[in-house]
Amino acid sequence: MVTKEVDGKLHEPMENMTIDAPEEFMGAITQLMAGRKGTMNTMTNNGTGWIRMEFMVPARGLIGFRTKFLTETRGVHRVLLRGRLRAVEG
């Protein structure tokens, strides 16, 4: 695991991940992210059949993610990633 010590506390890279996908894939995406230590921050359903989910996930959890994600969503999605360091919990 890649970590960095900041002010005596251990930090690891975290990603803010925003996923837009059809409603039918919500369960599969949520399970996939949970298995990678991702936590859902918000979910928005605007009534058009698409949902927006925002997750916080460790960067290490995204290794190998793309292939499984494409399979689960059949390639129908939009993803935005933003990274930052966050203290390791536990």
C-alpha positions, 0 to 999 in steps of 0.5 A: 500500500502506498502511504505518506506520513503527514504530521505524524499520521499515516495517509493513503491516496483516496479518490472521489469517484463520480459515476453516472449510469442507468438505474438498472446497474445501481446494485452491481456498481454498489457491490463492486465499490463496496468490495473495493472499500469504497463508501457512497457519499451521495446518490442522485436520481433525477428521474431520467433513468440515470443515477449519479453516485459519488464514492470515496475509494482508496486508490489501491481499490481501483487496481483492476476495477475498469474491466469488472466495471465495464462488464457490469455496466455493459460499457454504458456509464460515465466516470469522473475521478479526483484524488487526494491524500486522506488519513488511514483509519484503523 
